[in-house]
Amino acid sequence: MSPFAGSARSTETWQHLRVTRQDGVATVTLARPDKLNALTFEAYADLRDLLAELSRERSVRALVLAGEGRGFCSGGDVEEIIGATLGMDTAHLLDFNRMTGQVVRAVRECPFPVIASVHGVAAGAGAVLALAADFRVADPSARFAFLFTRVGLSGGDMGAAYLLPRVIGLGHATRLLMLGDTVRAPEAERLGLISELADEGRADEAAAALARRLAEGPAMAHAQTKALLTAELDMPLAAAVEMDAATQALLMNSDDYAEFHAAFTEKRAPKWQGK
């Protein structure tokens, strides 16, 4: 995302999210525990806009996405979204569905790694938000369910049909998106849907530790690795290796690359600057 912003100030208060920042790590918590953090129109829009703002600031080096209460996110609010969409015309429905897709794009395209800290339910849109993250750290209580066909909609919602086969393979993705089956933590780990299975009750702690590790590392290298992982999913090999070559040539001119050599020579740990 572009770092250039207009004259509008950054948003200081978010009504549908709790946002904290410390030492380069932003923690974004879905804070509607009485509804299992079900998403509303405004919550989707806040996530989209927050990620854009954080991407422009360039002060965030890692982001943790978590849910308050008994679960991560139960998906779109049945009353506030599904009920409302029944009265919308096609143009407004397209606007809404494009907005939810913009949230997933923002997670994938922001220049810092995103870690989903998942406990309890991650269903529907909540499962896709976790899927879009670069890492999924899960509690043993975590369970994922892509429920879109269960409500009469396509399983390919918010980019799920693009992302899920690339994470767990086409066969498993077909089963989960077509049938909407619930996948509990042990199976999710076996399928590769979970990056790290934390000890019981310690997913947030494990996600925070991973975020600190990433934030203390070479931010430019992480950002470019993430960008290449996304960009090269649909590239032929020749285009991919050319993009890799161009990226490495640019990073070889960075201060961090020179700092590694200096640290290696002086037998000390590198002091990464992210530039």
Summary of the structure (lengths in Angstrom):
residues: 275
radius of gyration: 19.2
end to end distance: 16.5
largest distance: 67.1
contacts: 872
relative contact order: 0.11
helix: 52%
strand: 15%
